[in-house]
Structure formats: structure tokens, C-alpha cells
Amino acid sequence: MTTLDAPFTEPPVETASPRAPGDPDKRALLSRMIRVDHAGEYGAARIYAGQIAVLGHTDKGPILRHMKDQEQVHLDTFAAAIADRGVRPTALIPFWHVAGFVLGAGTALMGPRAAMACTVAVEEVIDEHYAEQAAALGEDEKPLRDTIEQFRREEIEHRDIGLAHEAEKTPGYRILTTMIKAGCKVAIRLSERV
């Protein structure tokens, strides 16, 4: 019997690979997560530093300091994770140092509502970003996932504070927040890789 005469059998079904060729492996993905979270928390602390430099002496000072203090805990946590896991921090930290402060001070100079609009925009992007990360982490990374979920709750609290302090009454609110959100998304993509 020739191969042409042999009965037809279906070729074996190959199961889908958990990652496509060229996709980063688990270690690389975790490194990206930690790198970008460290960069994001660094940027957030700098935004609040800029806002406090302008509005720290006003009635908004205590709430801005409260949010900055929480961001500092987040930053310290991810700085420790970078050290513990041997993750390279983003090379863009010097840029985020300046850009974060300028964004914070710039929106604060526009007024307290604009500063709060900045908070709302940034925290909405971070909420979405942390939710995606938490969903992607398995049980073997439960402590990291739990930390991200805790920080996500605090970022949502910051967004709610911004809304409670009349962020949406900022002239040009939609334009301002759309621009800030776009900048945050670019910063996330860059900080993951650079």
C-alpha cells in the first residue's frame, strides 16, 4: 500500500501556545510590570510634589500631601521590588522627574480644580492599567497581584477625591483630561520598554 492508498487521518491538533513567537516570556513580562509601575509611581509622586509647590499653602495642601504620601508608599514598594527581583528601572526616570513636576505645577497654576482634573485623568489611566495587570497575574504571583489591587483601590480613592473637589468644573475639563490621559498611556508604553 502506498501513502496515497493509506486511509486519511486528521493531523494532530496542536494546542495554542500560551505566547506567540517573539512575545516576552513570563520573567520579561513581570520585569516590564514592575518597571512601569515603579516609573508610574515615581511620576505620580512628582506630580503631587509640583501641585504641593503651588497649592501646598492653600486648603488643598493637606489632601495633596495625603495623596503624595500614599504614592510614596507605592513608589517605595516598587523600588524594593526592582531591587529584590533584579529588574532594570526605566532609563526615563530623569525625564519623568521633570515631566511629572511640570505637569503637577502647571495644572496647579491653572487652579485647584485643574490640579484635581489632572489627578482624575492620571488615576483613571492607572486604575485601568492596574486592573489589566492584576488580571494577567496568576496564583504564583498572588502577593504582587494583591499589592497591585491594594494600590489600585488607593488610586481610585485619589480619583474620587479629585471628583469631590470639583475637577469636572475645570474650564476645558474634557480637553485637559484627554490630553493628560494620552500622555499617561504613552508614558506607560515607553517605561515598559525603555
Buried (B, 14 or more C-beta within 10 A) or exposed (E): EEEEEEEEEEEEEEEEEEEEEEEEEEEEBBBBBBBBBBBBBBBBBBBBBBBBBBBBEEEBEEBBBBBBEBBBBBBEBBBEBBEEEEBEBBEBBEBBBEBBBEBBBBBBBBBBBBBBBBBBBBBBBBBBBBBEBBEEBEEEBEEBBEBBBBBBEBBBBBBEBBBEBBBBEBEEBEEBBEEBBEBBEEBBEBBBEE
